Amino acid sequence: MIGIEVVIVEGPGAGSGRVLDGDGAIAIGRSSRNDIAIDGNLVSRFHARIELSGSVAIVTDLESQNGIELNGTRVASGELRSGDRIKIGEVTIEFRFVEPVEGPSTAVVARERASTELPPRVARSRKNRPDLWETPRPPAIPPLPEELLGRRMGPYRLLEVRGSGGSSVVFLSRHEESDETVAVKVLSTRLSNEEELRLRFAREARLSRDLVHPGIVRFLDAGVTEDGLCYIATEFVEGRSVEEILRDAAPLPVGRAVGWAIDVSEALAFAHSRPIIHRDVKPGNVVIERQSDRARLLDFGLARFLDADGTRLTATGEILGTFQFISPEQLEDTKSADARADVYGLGALLYAMLTGLPPFTGETRFVILQRVLATLPRPVAELRPDVPGWLARIVERALAKDPAARQQTMEEMLGELHAGG
């Protein structure tokens, strides 16, 4: 296993540095929360990041005010080799690959102390910052969710765990009086005392009552138990999510992908007319009904009213959604995202169905974030030459970084899909 050593060779702090024993990252900047903290008026709070993956190390400027120089040349990012020098403000840092020393080390391993704040372009607020620096973790689920099996939530008996998300677990359940089979989503037990999450959960229920459409999984009921567990009951849809289908049979036939995209477009157009946006359109939130083969959209847990006078629960700078599928503007400021964020989400969903891959991938959340903000996805035609040109153009337009360059409404998106098909 290879490691890296980063040492300040000129300027304040000369002689100090950090060692990274294996894959991870070293954050550099003026804030004390960086792995290497540098003083100076030319240094931003979160200025640069050096990331090691396997035998490749890359330095990236985190949209700092004064930039970085690699061997005398200003760069946004660059691959590093032993002996390279990075200039940040008045400080020069030398980079080297090293063989890790076995046994205890007094060096501070950066990956054990990764920064918990965001680069300025993404973090617009100090409230509720998500951690973009770490390797993606599995979804948060309650400890021992099977302990809830057999429990009653309002009129519903929880029978079987069917799925989990960042703040909830879904159970196959039964209405005790009618014997109807339903799906019940329960807020994660370890999060249920957090008022913000409970408010968001309750909001999902309020929004869902207005969303009666063939392409949207039907809302039935919602409530809070005596011990504070929130739940939402919806119809149970017999079928599989697009995410599950893609695991087994990616990519999808073009006709099937277009048909399901039209189903989702119609559901989103209806929601936008309410006006509600979803903001988390992804393969895991689209279920294909086994009997009808129709795509149905679920989980409006991240939706918000488009009305500017409505209640805004989301804090500026807070990022909601799934990194590979949410729009660049949501990464920068989720409050500013409008219905065109769902256009992007649908484009990302269609991209995944046609190619078998999300538009952007990466080893860490940070890498994915940077790619969503600054790079273009590989062209659909390059990954799948049999996709018609008109369809590839629809997808690429929907994935434009600038919302003004995308289809402006879901109706426009629908029109293009129908015209092409």
Secondary structure in CASP SS format (residue, H / E / C, confidence):
PFRMAT SS
TARGET T0000
AUTHOR 0000-0000-0000
METHOD secondary structure of the structure
MODEL  1
M C 1.00
I C 1.00
G E 1.00
I E 1.00
E E 1.00
V E 1.00
V E 1.00
I E 1.00
V E 1.00
E E 1.00
G C 1.00
P C 1.00
G C 1.00
A C 1.00
G C 1.00
S C 1.00
G E 1.00
R E 1.00
V E 1.00
L E 1.00
D C 1.00
G C 1.00
D C 1.00
G E 1.00
A E 1.00
I E 1.00
A E 1.00
I E 1.00
G E 1.00
R C 1.00
S C 1.00
S C 1.00
R C 1.00
N C 1.00
D C 1.00
I E 1.00
A E 1.00
I C 1.00
D C 1.00
G C 1.00
N C 1.00
L C 1.00
V C 1.00
S C 1.00
R C 1.00
F C 1.00
H C 1.00
A E 1.00
R E 1.00
I E 1.00
E E 1.00
L E 1.00
S E 1.00
G C 1.00
S C 1.00
V E 1.00
A E 1.00
I E 1.00
V E 1.00
T E 1.00
D E 1.00
L C 1.00
E C 1.00
S C 1.00
Q C 1.00
N C 1.00
G C 1.00
I E 1.00
E E 1.00
L E 1.00
N C 1.00
G C 1.00
T E 1.00
R E 1.00
V E 1.00
A C 1.00
S E 1.00
G E 1.00
E E 1.00
L C 1.00
R C 1.00
S C 1.00
G C 1.00
D C 1.00
R E 1.00
I E 1.00
K E 1.00
I E 1.00
G C 1.00
E C 1.00
V E 1.00
T E 1.00
I E 1.00
E E 1.00
F E 1.00
R E 1.00
F E 1.00
V E 1.00
E C 1.00
P C 1.00
V C 1.00
E C 1.00
G C 1.00
P C 1.00
S C 1.00
T C 1.00
A C 1.00
V C 1.00
V E 1.00
A H 1.00
R H 1.00
E H 1.00
R H 1.00
A C 1.00
S C 1.00
T C 1.00
E C 1.00
L C 1.00
P C 1.00
P C 1.00
R C 1.00
V C 1.00
A C 1.00
R C 1.00
S C 1.00
R C 1.00
K C 1.00
N C 1.00
R C 1.00
P C 1.00
D C 1.00
L C 1.00
W C 1.00
E C 1.00
T C 1.00
P C 1.00
R C 1.00
P C 1.00
P C 1.00
A C 1.00
I C 1.00
P C 1.00
P C 1.00
L C 1.00
P H 1.00
E H 1.00
E H 1.00
L H 1.00
L C 1.00
G C 1.00
R C 1.00
R E 1.00
M E 1.00
G C 1.00
P C 1.00
Y E 1.00
R E 1.00
L E 1.00
L E 1.00
E E 1.00
V E 1.00
R E 1.00
G E 1.00
S E 1.00
G C 1.00
G C 1.00
S C 1.00
S E 1.00
V E 1.00
V E 1.00
F E 1.00
L E 1.00
S E 1.00
R E 1.00
H E 1.00
E C 1.00
E C 1.00
S C 1.00
D C 1.00
E C 1.00
T E 1.00
V E 1.00
A E 1.00
V E 1.00
K E 1.00
V E 1.00
L E 1.00
S C 1.00
T C 1.00
R C 1.00
L C 1.00
S C 1.00
N C 1.00
E C 1.00
E H 1.00
E H 1.00
L H 1.00
R H 1.00
L H 1.00
R H 1.00
F H 1.00
A H 1.00
R H 1.00
E H 1.00
A H 1.00
R H 1.00
L H 1.00
S H 1.00
R H 1.00
D C 1.00
L C 1.00
V C 1.00
H C 1.00
P C 1.00
G C 1.00
I E 1.00
V C 1.00
R C 1.00
F E 1.00
L E 1.00
D E 1.00
A E 1.00
G E 1.00
V E 1.00
T C 1.00
E C 1.00
D C 1.00
G C 1.00
L C 1.00
C E 1.00
Y E 1.00
I E 1.00
A E 1.00
T E 1.00
E E 1.00
F C 1.00
V C 1.00
E C 1.00
G E 1.00
R E 1.00
S E 1.00
V H 1.00
E H 1.00
E H 1.00
I H 1.00
L H 1.00
R H 1.00
D H 1.00
A H 1.00
A C 1.00
P C 1.00
L C 1.00
P C 1.00
V H 1.00
G H 1.00
R H 1.00
A H 1.00
V H 1.00
G H 1.00
W H 1.00
A H 1.00
I H 1.00
D H 1.00
V H 1.00
S H 1.00
E H 1.00
A H 1.00
L H 1.00
A H 1.00
F H 1.00
A H 1.00
H H 1.00
S C 1.00
R C 1.00
P C 1.00
I E 1.00
I E 1.00
H C 1.00
R C 1.00
D C 1.00
V C 1.00
K C 1.00
P H 1.00
G H 1.00
N H 1.00
V E 1.00
V E 1.00
I E 1.00
E E 1.00
R C 1.00
Q C 1.00
S C 1.00
D C 1.00
R C 1.00
A E 1.00
R E 1.00
L E 1.00
L C 1.00
D C 1.00
F C 1.00
G C 1.00
L C 1.00
A C 1.00
R E 1.00
F E 1.00
L C 1.00
D C 1.00
A C 1.00
D C 1.00
G C 1.00
T C 1.00
R C 1.00
L C 1.00
T C 1.00
A C 1.00
T C 1.00
G C 1.00
E C 1.00
I C 1.00
L C 1.00
G C 1.00
T C 1.00
F C 1.00
Q C 1.00
F C 1.00
I C 1.00
S C 1.00
P H 1.00
E H 1.00
Q H 1.00
L H 1.00
E H 1.00
D C 1.00
T H 1.00
K H 1.00
S H 1.00
A C 1.00
D C 1.00
A C 1.00
R H 1.00
A H 1.00
D H 1.00
V H 1.00
Y H 1.00
G H 1.00
L H 1.00
G H 1.00
A H 1.00
L H 1.00
L H 1.00
Y H 1.00
A H 1.00
M H 1.00
L H 1.00
T H 1.00
G C 1.00
L C 1.00
P C 1.00
P C 1.00
F C 1.00
T C 1.00
G C 1.00
E C 1.00
T C 1.00
R H 1.00
F H 1.00
V H 1.00
I H 1.00
L H 1.00
Q H 1.00
R H 1.00
V H 1.00
L H 1.00
A H 1.00
T C 1.00
L C 1.00
P C 1.00
R C 1.00
P C 1.00
V H 1.00
A H 1.00
E H 1.00
L H 1.00
R C 1.00
P C 1.00
D C 1.00
V C 1.00
P C 1.00
G H 1.00
W H 1.00
L H 1.00
A H 1.00
R H 1.00
I H 1.00
V H 1.00
E H 1.00
R H 1.00
A H 1.00
L C 1.00
A C 1.00
K C 1.00
D C 1.00
P H 1.00
A H 1.00
A H 1.00
R C 1.00
Q C 1.00
Q C 1.00
T C 1.00
M H 1.00
E H 1.00
E H 1.00
M H 1.00
L H 1.00
G H 1.00
E H 1.00
L H 1.00
H H 1.00
A H 1.00
G H 1.00
G C 1.00
END
